[in-house]
Amino acid sequence: MERKRIDEMKALKVKRQPSGAAVIKEEKTRQLEKALFEEWAATGYAAMNMENIARRAGVGKAALYRRWGSKFEMVSAVLPRVGIKLSRAKDTGSLHGDLTLMLRYLRALLRHRLVQNILPDIHAEMLRNPPLAAIVRTELQTGRRAQAELLFQRAVTRAELPGDIDVDIACDLVGALVYWRLIVTHQRADNHWLEQLTRLIIQGLGGQKTTPPQNPA
């Protein structure tokens, strides 16, 4: 009986959190991540600092530094996780449907208030900040292009596109024109424009004229 009691006490000691140990709360982490992007959009990367991020999130600096030791460390961890799905490669059964969904998702992303402010700043900062550029190119751009490549590879398999298409140029087409219209020239990109772009990309790559599906969403 005494032996059993000793074993139970040992088990309790293993499960018990050390006295005074800080617990990383997921809710507070999400608050800090949201504050990061809000501060970035408001000030730009260069002027952004950890103290203002913590203040905007309504938490103490200790809670912020417990998770990330610097601004760059925070951005390196949060940016890829939050922004990695810059495009979707859902299989709708047709190139037209796949491409329409991807372009609509990109449009929704680029219409976001924070994204519209942060993206131009990222591209400007990349020219003078090689470590940040490496994160964006390896984690974000590579991920988006991989999704687009999958979309075009499926189209080739379905014989909707020639097997010798330049996939690299095709991937450029998916994002470049939507980005230019919404971020650079600040023009509208309604469904009619998006449909025209979808047809232009398909025909430009040597695909056949297609009839848009009834419900591409």
C-alpha positions in Angstrom: 0.0 0.0 0.0 2.8 2.4 0.9 4.6 1.5 -2.3 1.5 2.3 -4.4 1.2 5.7 -2.7 4.8 6.5 -3.5 4.3 5.6 -7.1 1.2 7.8 -7.3 3.1 10.8 -5.8 5.9 10.3 -8.4 3.3 10.3 -11.2 1.8 13.5 -9.9 5.2 15.2 -9.8 5.8 14.2 -13.5 2.5 15.7 -14.6 2.6 18.9 -12.5 3.9 22.0 -14.2 7.0 23.4 -12.5 6.2 26.3 -10.1 6.4 29.6 -11.9 6.7 28.1 -15.4 5.2 30.2 -18.2 2.5 28.6 -20.3 2.4 29.6 -23.9 -1.2 30.3 -24.7 -2.4 29.8 -28.2 -4.9 32.7 -28.0 -2.2 35.1 -27.0 0.0 33.9 -29.8 -2.8 34.6 -32.4 -3.2 38.1 -30.9 0.5 38.8 -31.4 0.5 37.4 -35.0 -2.5 39.7 -35.8 -0.7 42.6 -34.2 2.4 41.9 -36.3 0.6 42.3 -39.6 -1.3 45.3 -38.4 1.9 47.0 -37.3 3.6 46.0 -40.5 0.9 47.5 -42.6 0.9 50.7 -40.6 4.6 51.4 -40.3 6.5 49.2 -42.8 9.0 46.5 -41.9 12.0 48.8 -41.3 10.1 50.9 -38.7 8.3 48.0 -37.0 9.6 47.0 -33.6 8.7 44.4 -31.0 7.6 46.8 -28.3 4.9 48.3 -30.6 3.7 44.8 -31.7 3.3 43.8 -28.0 1.5 47.1 -27.3 -0.9 46.7 -30.2 -1.7 43.1 -29.1 -2.4 44.3 -25.6 0.2 41.9 -24.0 3.4 42.4 -22.1 6.8 42.4 -23.9 7.8 39.3 -21.9 5.0 37.3 -23.6 6.3 38.4 -27.0 10.0 37.7 -26.4 9.0 34.3 -24.9 7.9 33.3 -28.3 10.3 35.1 -30.6 13.6 36.7 -29.8 13.5 39.4 -32.5 11.4 41.0 -35.2 13.1 38.9 -37.9 12.7 35.7 -35.9 9.0 36.5 -35.6 8.5 37.3 -39.2 10.5 34.2 -40.3 8.2 31.9 -38.2 4.8 33.6 -38.8 4.9 34.8 -42.4 5.4 31.3 -44.1 2.8 29.7 -41.9 0.2 32.3 -42.4 0.9 33.2 -46.1 2.0 29.8 -47.5 -1.4 29.2 -49.1 -1.2 32.0 -51.6 -3.0 29.9 -54.1 -5.1 26.8 -54.2 -4.7 23.9 -56.6 -8.1 22.3 -56.1 -9.0 19.7 -58.8 -12.3 20.7 -60.3 -12.0 18.4 -63.2 -11.0 21.0 -65.8 -8.2 23.5 -66.4 -10.8 26.3 -66.7 -12.3 25.4 -63.3 -8.9 25.0 -61.6 -7.6 28.3 -63.0 -10.7 30.2 -62.1 -10.6 29.1 -58.5 -6.9 29.9 -58.2 -7.4 33.4 -59.7 -10.4 34.1 -57.5 -8.5 33.1 -54.4 -5.6 35.4 -55.4 -8.0 38.2 -56.0 -9.5 37.8 -52.6 -6.1 37.7 -51.0 -4.9 40.8 -52.8 -8.0 42.7 -51.9 -7.3 42.3 -48.2 -6.6 45.7 -46.5 -3.4 44.5 -44.7 -2.1 42.6 -47.7 -2.4 45.6 -50.0 -0.2 47.6 -47.7 2.3 44.8 -46.7 3.1 43.3 -50.1 4.6 46.4 -51.7 6.6 47.0 -48.6 7.9 43.4 -48.7 9.1 43.7 -52.2 10.8 47.0 -51.5 12.4 45.6 -48.3 13.7 42.5 -50.1 16.0 44.6 -52.2 17.9 45.8 -49.0 17.3 42.8 -46.7 18.7 39.6 -48.1 17.6 37.4 -45.1 14.0 38.6 -45.5 14.2 38.0 -49.3 15.4 34.5 -48.7 12.3 33.7 -46.5 9.9 35.2 -49.0 11.5 33.4 -52.0 11.9 30.0 -50.4 8.8 29.8 -48.3 6.1 31.9 -50.0 7.0 32.2 -53.7 8.1 28.6 -54.0 4.9 27.4 -52.4 2.7 29.4 -54.7 4.5 28.3 -57.8 4.4 24.7 -56.7 0.6 24.9 -56.5 0.4 26.5 -59.9 2.7 23.9 -61.4 0.4 21.2 -60.1 -2.5 22.8 -61.8 -0.8 22.9 -65.1 0.6 19.4 -64.8 -2.9 18.1 -64.3 -4.0 20.0 -67.4 -1.3 18.4 -69.5 -2.3 15.0 -68.1 -5.9 15.7 -69.2 -4.6 16.7 -72.6 -6.1 20.2 -72.1 -2.6 21.7 -72.7 0.3 20.7 -74.9 3.0 18.6 -73.1 5.7 21.1 -74.1 4.3 24.2 -72.4 6.7 26.4 -70.5 5.5 25.8 -67.0 7.7 28.6 -65.6 6.0 31.2 -67.8 2.6 29.7 -67.1 3.2 30.1 -63.3 4.2 33.7 -63.9 1.0 34.4 -65.7 -1.2 33.2 -62.9 -0.1 35.7 -60.3 1.5 38.6 -62.2 -1.5 40.1 -64.0 -3.8 39.9 -60.9 -1.0 41.5 -58.8 -0.4 44.2 -61.3 -4.1 45.1 -61.6 -5.0 45.2 -57.9 -1.7 46.3 -56.2 0.1 48.4 -58.8 -2.7 50.1 -60.9 -5.5 49.7 -58.3 -8.1 48.8 -60.9 -11.2 46.6 -60.4 -10.9 42.9 -61.1 -14.5 41.8 -61.4 -15.7 38.3 -62.5 -15.9 39.4 -66.1 -12.3 40.5 -66.1 -11.2 37.3 -64.3 -13.0 35.2 -66.9 -11.3 37.1 -69.7 -8.0 36.5 -68.0 -8.6 32.8 -67.5 -9.4 32.4 -71.2 -6.4 34.5 -72.2 -4.0 32.3 -70.2 -5.5 29.1 -71.5 -5.4 30.1 -75.1 -2.0 31.7 -74.7 -0.6 28.4 -73.5 -2.0 26.6 -76.5 -5.2 25.2 -74.8 -8.5 24.8 -76.4 -11.3 27.4 -76.1 -13.4 26.3 -73.1 -16.9 26.9 -71.8 -16.8 28.0 -68.2 -18.4 25.6 -65.7 -21.7 26.5 -64.2 -20.4 26.6 -60.6 -16.6 27.0 -60.5 -16.6 27.9 -56.8 
